[in-house]
Amino acid sequence: MRRPMRIWWARPRKLCALERPGGGGRSHRPERREGELEYLAERGVRFVISTMTTRHNLGAYDRSGIDWHHVPVASCAEGAAALEELLPVLRRELRRRGAVAVHGNRRTDFAAALCAAHLHEAHDLDPLDGLARAALAGLEVTPEAAALLGVDYAAVQPRSRIAASTSSGRSVTT
């Protein structure tokens, strides 16, 4: 079992965003993928949303007994329609037992944006805070991801948030 290198549990034991299990692009390793899928299964992941432009890993999910949904997203800049398509899928799947994982290939910005949008919709968490939490967990958050959710990218950056929180007296984790 192997914990994915970049993973954000947006809702503990319920929803996570991560890099493609096994790594993305040329760094992909099948043995790493198997270990990371075991990690996800041990934590109750029963459904995966893949936003990769290719169908890689889908057969591995079938072999692992994990259901999946594939919606190719080329970039966050082109992701508005996919975001609208996937939010109802998340709503439906998160009502069921078990957890849901969302991943891209190497880029994790759309997965982070989708989870942040869900947290806003379902739990009234400011999308800025959701993206900041994703960035703190190690996911890539790009200006395009911030624009997709209508937030200021500069405010997502950890240094900006720390500076703002110390001047206001507000905790960075709230």
C-alpha positions in Angstrom: 0.0 0.0 0.0 1.3 3.4 -0.9 -0.1 6.9 -0.1 -0.4 9.0 -3.2 2.3 11.8 -3.3 -0.2 14.6 -4.0 -3.6 14.0 -2.4 -6.1 16.4 -0.7 -8.9 14.9 1.3 -11.4 17.7 0.7 -13.9 15.8 2.9 -12.2 13.3 5.1 -13.1 9.7 4.3 -15.5 11.0 1.6 -13.9 13.0 -1.2 -10.3 13.4 -2.3 -8.5 15.0 -5.3 -5.2 13.6 -6.4 -2.7 13.1 -9.2 -3.4 10.0 -11.4 -2.7 6.9 -9.2 0.7 5.7 -10.2 1.9 9.1 -11.3 1.2 11.1 -14.4 2.7 11.2 -17.8 6.2 9.6 -18.3 6.6 9.2 -14.5 3.7 6.7 -14.3 4.6 3.4 -12.7 2.2 0.4 -12.7 3.5 -0.9 -9.4 3.1 2.5 -7.8 -0.5 2.6 -9.3 -1.4 -0.7 -7.7 -0.1 0.4 -4.3 -1.9 3.7 -4.5 -5.2 2.0 -5.6 -4.8 -0.3 -2.6 -4.4 2.8 -0.4 -7.5 4.4 -1.8 -9.5 1.1 -1.4 -8.4 0.8 2.2 -9.8 4.3 2.8 -13.1 3.4 1.3 -12.8 4.9 -2.2 -15.4 3.1 -4.4 -15.8 5.6 -7.2 -13.2 7.5 -9.3 -13.8 10.5 -11.5 -11.0 10.6 -14.1 -10.6 14.0 -15.9 -7.7 12.8 -18.0 -7.9 13.3 -21.7 -6.9 9.7 -22.2 -8.5 6.5 -20.9 -5.4 5.4 -18.9 -6.1 3.6 -15.6 -9.7 2.8 -16.3 -8.9 -0.9 -16.8 -7.0 -0.9 -13.5 -10.1 0.5 -11.7 -12.2 -2.3 -13.3 -9.7 -4.9 -12.0 -9.7 -3.3 -8.6 -13.5 -3.3 -8.4 -13.7 0.5 -8.3 -16.4 2.1 -10.3 -15.4 5.1 -12.5 -16.7 8.0 -14.6 -14.5 9.5 -17.3 -14.9 13.1 -18.5 -11.9 14.4 -20.5 -10.9 17.9 -19.5 -8.1 19.4 -21.6 -7.5 22.3 -19.2 -9.3 24.4 -16.5 -9.6 27.2 -19.1 -11.9 24.8 -21.1 -13.4 23.1 -18.0 -16.6 25.1 -17.3 -18.9 22.5 -19.1 -17.2 19.6 -17.4 -17.5 21.3 -14.0 -21.3 21.7 -14.6 -21.5 18.0 -15.7 -19.5 16.7 -12.8 -21.0 18.6 -9.8 -24.3 16.6 -10.0 -22.3 13.3 -10.4 -20.4 14.2 -7.2 -23.7 15.1 -5.4 -25.2 11.7 -6.4 -22.1 9.6 -5.6 -21.3 11.3 -2.3 -24.8 10.4 -0.9 -23.8 6.8 -1.1 -21.5 4.9 1.3 -17.8 5.1 0.6 -15.6 7.8 -0.8 -15.0 9.4 -4.2 -11.6 10.2 -5.7 -11.1 12.8 -8.5 -8.0 12.9 -10.6 -6.3 14.4 -13.7 -3.1 13.1 -15.1 -0.1 15.2 -13.8 -2.1 18.4 -13.5 -4.4 18.5 -10.4 -5.8 22.0 -10.9 -9.2 20.9 -12.3 -9.6 18.1 -9.7 -8.9 20.8 -7.0 -11.3 23.2 -8.6 -14.1 20.5 -8.8 -13.7 19.6 -5.1 -13.6 23.3 -4.1 -16.8 23.9 -6.1 -18.5 21.0 -4.4 -17.4 22.2 -1.0 -18.9 25.6 -1.9 -22.1 24.1 -3.2 -22.7 21.5 -0.5 -21.0 23.1 2.6 -20.9 26.9 1.8 -17.1 26.9 2.0 -15.7 29.9 0.1 -14.1 28.6 -3.1 -11.0 30.6 -2.3 -10.6 28.7 0.9 -11.1 25.4 -0.9 -8.4 26.1 -3.5 -6.1 27.3 -0.7 -6.6 24.1 1.2 -5.9 22.1 -2.0 -2.7 24.1 -2.6 -1.5 23.5 1.0 -2.1 19.8 0.5 0.3 19.9 -2.4 -2.1 20.0 -5.4 -1.4 22.3 -8.3 -3.7 25.3 -8.3 -3.3 27.5 -11.4 -4.7 30.9 -12.3 -7.1 29.1 -14.7 -8.5 27.0 -11.7 -9.0 30.2 -9.8 -10.7 31.9 -12.8 -12.9 28.8 -13.3 -14.3 29.4 -9.8 -14.3 33.2 -10.0 -11.6 33.8 -7.3 -8.5 35.8 -7.2 -5.5 33.6 -7.8 -3.1 35.8 -5.8 -5.3 35.3 -2.8 -5.0 31.5 -3.1 -1.2 31.5 -2.6 -0.1 30.5 0.9 2.1 33.6 1.4 -0.8 35.9 0.5 -3.1 34.1 2.9 -0.6 34.1 5.7 0.0 37.9 5.2 -3.7 38.6 5.1 -4.4 36.5 8.1 -1.7 37.9 10.3 -2.7 41.5 9.5 -6.4 40.7 10.3 -5.8 38.4 13.2 -7.7 35.6 11.5 -6.4 32.1 11.5 -5.0 30.8 8.2 -6.8 27.5 8.7 -10.3 28.9 9.0 
